[in-house]
Amino acid sequence: MVPGTGSLNESQARRLFVTCQHIDGLLSDIEDILNESESKTAFPRYSPDIAPARRRAIEDCIARVRASLISILDGQGIPREHLPVPASRVIALTLVSIHISVEELKPKYMKGYGDVAGMTAKELNRIVGELHGLVTGFESCLAGNEEQNPDVHDTEGLDR
């Protein structure tokens, strides 16, 4: 197999493509780690110990690896076509997952962790209503309904 001649068979070419795609995903994970220090996350997973100059060097390394991945695939005549998933769809699905997590805070589910007395049930329902309202506002924002007021919480009909 001589580089640049596209001499890989179909299975080998697919494997090379999938491996390059996987490496690119891992590089994205590294970028996410670098970007978390600038995020306003409530629960950071990493301490920001990378100086700006070192960060730029890491970003340059990432760019070089990505350029090499593209060059390798192009050199083998392997097309890089992809059908990316719309970011809005992934965000919408993530919001569904958040709704499910919030739903599981309702008293009927929390009873599995111990007795849920009257005031505790009310507080849990308040928390669920608040979080559901915020996520619903987020969904409206994602749908382009910015005029929706995310501070209005619909807490009626919450299961006890």
LOVEXSE-188381 format. One record per residue (C-alpha): residue in three letters; x, y negated, z negated. Coordinates in pm, 1 decimal. Layout:
<recs>
+------+----------+----------+----------+
! resn !        u !        v !        w !
+------+----------+----------+----------+
!  ALA !        X !        Y !        Z !
...
+------+----------+----------+----------+
</recs>
This chain:
<recs>
+------+----------+----------+----------+
! resn !        u !        v !        w !
+------+----------+----------+----------+
!  MET !      0.0 !      0.0 !      0.0 !
!  VAL !    163.0 !   -318.6 !    118.4 !
!  PRO !     37.5 !   -640.3 !    -44.7 !
!  GLY !   -147.9 !   -864.7 !    194.8 !
!  THR !   -256.1 !   -588.8 !    427.0 !
!  GLY !   -576.5 !   -497.6 !    249.2 !
!  SER !   -463.2 !   -136.2 !    243.4 !
!  LEU !   -661.1 !    -45.9 !    -67.3 !
!  ASN !   -952.7 !    188.1 !    -15.4 !
!  GLU !  -1301.0 !     69.3 !   -116.3 !
!  SER !  -1287.5 !    222.2 !   -464.6 !
!  GLN !   -942.0 !     79.9 !   -533.7 !
!  ALA !  -1046.9 !   -262.7 !   -406.9 !
!  ARG !  -1357.7 !   -256.2 !   -629.1 !
!  ARG !  -1143.0 !   -156.2 !   -928.0 !
!  LEU !   -896.9 !   -437.9 !   -858.3 !
!  PHE !  -1184.5 !   -685.8 !   -825.6 !
!  VAL !  -1350.2 !   -570.1 !  -1150.4 !
!  THR !  -1017.2 !   -584.6 !  -1334.8 !
!  CYS !   -948.5 !   -938.5 !  -1210.7 !
!  GLN !  -1301.9 !  -1037.0 !  -1308.5 !
!  HIS !  -1249.2 !   -886.3 !  -1656.0 !
!  ILE !   -918.5 !  -1070.8 !  -1699.5 !
!  ASP !  -1089.7 !  -1395.7 !  -1600.2 !
!  GLY !  -1355.7 !  -1327.7 !  -1864.4 !
!  LEU !  -1088.6 !  -1275.9 !  -2128.1 !
!  LEU !   -928.4 !  -1602.9 !  -2023.2 !
!  SER !  -1269.5 !  -1766.9 !  -2072.2 !
!  ASP !  -1274.7 !  -1617.7 !  -2423.0 !
!  ILE !   -938.3 !  -1782.8 !  -2491.4 !
!  GLU !  -1076.9 !  -2113.9 !  -2363.6 !
!  ASP !  -1375.3 !  -2072.1 !  -2597.1 !
!  ILE !  -1135.2 !  -2022.3 !  -2887.8 !
!  LEU !   -946.6 !  -2337.4 !  -2791.6 !
!  ASN !  -1269.7 !  -2532.8 !  -2752.9 !
!  GLU !  -1416.7 !  -2424.9 !  -3086.0 !
!  SER !  -1188.6 !  -2665.0 !  -3269.1 !
!  GLU !  -1367.9 !  -2948.9 !  -3085.2 !
!  SER !  -1709.5 !  -2796.8 !  -3146.7 !
!  LYS !  -1934.2 !  -2906.7 !  -3426.6 !
!  THR !  -2020.9 !  -2547.8 !  -3520.6 !
!  ALA !  -2147.5 !  -2502.0 !  -3873.2 !
!  PHE !  -1952.8 !  -2177.0 !  -3914.2 !
!  PRO !  -1614.9 !  -2200.9 !  -3739.7 !
!  ARG !  -1442.4 !  -1869.4 !  -3675.0 !
!  TYR !  -1093.9 !  -2009.5 !  -3615.1 !
!  SER !   -878.6 !  -2269.4 !  -3783.0 !
!  PRO !   -754.9 !  -2538.6 !  -3543.5 !
!  ASP !   -380.6 !  -2471.7 !  -3566.3 !
!  ILE !   -283.6 !  -2545.5 !  -3204.4 !
!  ALA !   -124.2 !  -2883.3 !  -3138.6 !
!  PRO !   -245.9 !  -3079.2 !  -2833.7 !
!  ALA !     79.8 !  -3025.5 !  -2639.5 !
!  ARG !     68.7 !  -2652.0 !  -2705.1 !
!  ARG !   -299.1 !  -2644.4 !  -2606.1 !
!  ARG !   -214.5 !  -2806.6 !  -2270.8 !
!  ALA !     58.7 !  -2545.0 !  -2219.2 !
!  ILE !   -189.0 !  -2265.6 !  -2292.2 !
!  GLU !   -440.4 !  -2419.4 !  -2052.4 !
!  ASP !   -165.3 !  -2436.0 !  -1785.4 !
!  CYS !    -88.9 !  -2066.9 !  -1843.9 !
!  ILE !   -456.5 !  -1983.7 !  -1802.0 !
!  ALA !   -465.4 !  -2178.5 !  -1476.4 !
!  ARG !   -156.5 !  -1992.6 !  -1346.6 !
!  VAL !   -304.8 !  -1651.3 !  -1429.7 !
!  ARG !   -632.5 !  -1746.7 !  -1258.0 !
!  ALA !   -447.7 !  -1873.3 !   -952.3 !
!  SER !   -261.8 !  -1542.5 !   -938.4 !
!  LEU !   -587.1 !  -1345.6 !   -965.2 !
!  ILE !   -727.2 !  -1538.7 !   -669.7 !
!  SER !   -405.9 !  -1493.3 !   -471.2 !
!  ILE !   -401.8 !  -1118.5 !   -540.4 !
!  LEU !   -760.5 !  -1072.0 !   -429.2 !
!  ASP !   -712.6 !  -1293.3 !   -123.5 !
!  GLY !   -391.0 !  -1107.8 !    -40.1 !
!  GLN !   -579.7 !   -778.6 !    -40.8 !
!  GLY !   -863.2 !   -923.7 !    163.3 !
!  ILE !  -1107.3 !   -870.2 !   -123.3 !
!  PRO !  -1385.5 !  -1128.5 !   -114.7 !
!  ARG !  -1461.0 !  -1308.9 !   -438.5 !
!  GLU !  -1828.7 !  -1354.5 !   -365.5 !
!  HIS !  -2042.2 !  -1350.0 !   -669.4 !
!  LEU !  -2397.1 !  -1423.2 !   -760.8 !
!  PRO !  -2356.6 !  -1615.8 !  -1082.5 !
!  VAL !  -2637.5 !  -1603.9 !  -1334.4 !
!  PRO !  -2789.1 !  -1949.8 !  -1382.2 !
!  ALA !  -2668.5 !  -2102.8 !  -1708.6 !
!  SER !  -3024.3 !  -2213.6 !  -1785.9 !
!  ARG !  -3141.1 !  -1851.2 !  -1776.2 !
!  VAL !  -2869.0 !  -1737.9 !  -2015.9 !
!  ILE !  -2945.8 !  -2026.9 !  -2251.6 !
!  ALA !  -3319.6 !  -1944.8 !  -2236.7 !
!  LEU !  -3250.3 !  -1580.6 !  -2322.1 !
!  THR !  -3022.7 !  -1686.7 !  -2607.7 !
!  LEU !  -3302.8 !  -1905.2 !  -2742.5 !
!  VAL !  -3534.8 !  -1601.7 !  -2735.1 !
!  SER !  -3277.8 !  -1419.4 !  -2947.0 !
!  ILE !  -3270.6 !  -1712.3 !  -3190.3 !
!  HIS !  -3651.9 !  -1705.0 !  -3213.1 !
!  ILE !  -3633.9 !  -1333.5 !  -3298.4 !
!  SER !  -3370.5 !  -1397.2 !  -3567.7 !
!  VAL !  -3584.0 !  -1674.9 !  -3715.3 !
!  GLU !  -3896.9 !  -1455.0 !  -3702.0 !
!  GLU !  -3718.5 !  -1197.3 !  -3915.5 !
!  LEU !  -3695.3 !  -1455.0 !  -4195.7 !
!  LYS !  -4072.6 !  -1441.3 !  -4249.0 !
!  PRO !  -4186.3 !  -1308.7 !  -4586.4 !
!  LYS !  -4327.0 !   -985.1 !  -4440.9 !
!  TYR !  -3978.2 !   -895.3 !  -4317.8 !
!  MET !  -3785.0 !  -1036.1 !  -4612.3 !
!  LYS !  -3979.5 !   -808.5 !  -4850.7 !
!  GLY !  -3736.4 !   -538.1 !  -4747.9 !
!  TYR !  -3467.9 !   -729.8 !  -4937.5 !
!  GLY !  -3671.1 !   -774.1 !  -5254.2 !
!  ASP !  -3994.7 !   -917.3 !  -5388.0 !
!  VAL !  -4115.7 !  -1233.4 !  -5213.6 !
!  ALA !  -4320.0 !  -1432.2 !  -5465.6 !
!  GLY !  -4568.7 !  -1706.7 !  -5370.5 !
!  MET !  -4331.7 !  -2004.3 !  -5378.4 !
!  THR !  -4057.4 !  -1805.7 !  -5209.1 !
!  ALA !  -4299.3 !  -1705.4 !  -4932.9 !
!  LYS !  -4400.3 !  -2069.2 !  -4883.5 !
!  GLU !  -4035.8 !  -2177.0 !  -4865.8 !
!  LEU !  -3952.2 !  -1900.5 !  -4617.2 !
!  ASN !  -4251.6 !  -2000.3 !  -4402.1 !
!  ARG !  -4135.6 !  -2362.8 !  -4416.2 !
!  ILE !  -3785.5 !  -2260.7 !  -4307.2 !
!  VAL !  -3923.8 !  -2042.0 !  -4026.0 !
!  GLY !  -4153.2 !  -2321.8 !  -3910.0 !
!  GLU !  -3871.3 !  -2573.7 !  -3910.8 !
!  LEU !  -3633.4 !  -2349.9 !  -3717.2 !
!  HIS !  -3899.0 !  -2232.7 !  -3468.7 !
!  GLY !  -3994.5 !  -2596.0 !  -3410.8 !
!  LEU !  -3635.2 !  -2694.5 !  -3342.3 !
!  VAL !  -3580.4 !  -2402.3 !  -3105.0 !
!  THR !  -3909.0 !  -2478.3 !  -2926.2 !
!  GLY !  -3789.9 !  -2836.8 !  -2885.0 !
!  PHE !  -3461.4 !  -2701.3 !  -2749.2 !
!  GLU !  -3657.3 !  -2490.2 !  -2498.3 !
!  SER !  -3852.8 !  -2798.2 !  -2388.7 !
!  CYS !  -3528.9 !  -2989.4 !  -2346.8 !
!  LEU !  -3387.2 !  -2703.9 !  -2138.4 !
!  ALA !  -3700.8 !  -2706.2 !  -1922.8 !
!  GLY !  -3652.5 !  -3078.9 !  -1862.2 !
!  ASN !  -3927.5 !  -3196.7 !  -2095.6 !
!  GLU !  -3711.8 !  -3445.2 !  -2285.6 !
!  GLU !  -4019.9 !  -3637.1 !  -2394.4 !
!  GLN !  -4111.5 !  -3340.0 !  -2617.2 !
!  ASN !  -4042.0 !  -3437.7 !  -2977.0 !
!  PRO !  -3827.6 !  -3160.5 !  -3128.7 !
!  ASP !  -3899.9 !  -3297.0 !  -3476.9 !
!  VAL !  -4263.9 !  -3184.8 !  -3462.1 !
!  HIS !  -4295.7 !  -2839.0 !  -3613.5 !
!  ASP !  -4593.1 !  -2612.5 !  -3555.4 !
!  THR !  -4612.1 !  -2406.6 !  -3873.3 !
!  GLU !  -4973.3 !  -2295.5 !  -3840.1 !
!  GLY !  -5038.9 !  -1927.2 !  -3803.6 !
!  LEU !  -4718.3 !  -1815.7 !  -3972.9 !
!  ASP !  -4748.9 !  -1462.4 !  -4105.1 !
!  ARG !  -4718.9 !  -1435.3 !  -4478.6 !
+------+----------+----------+----------+
</recs>
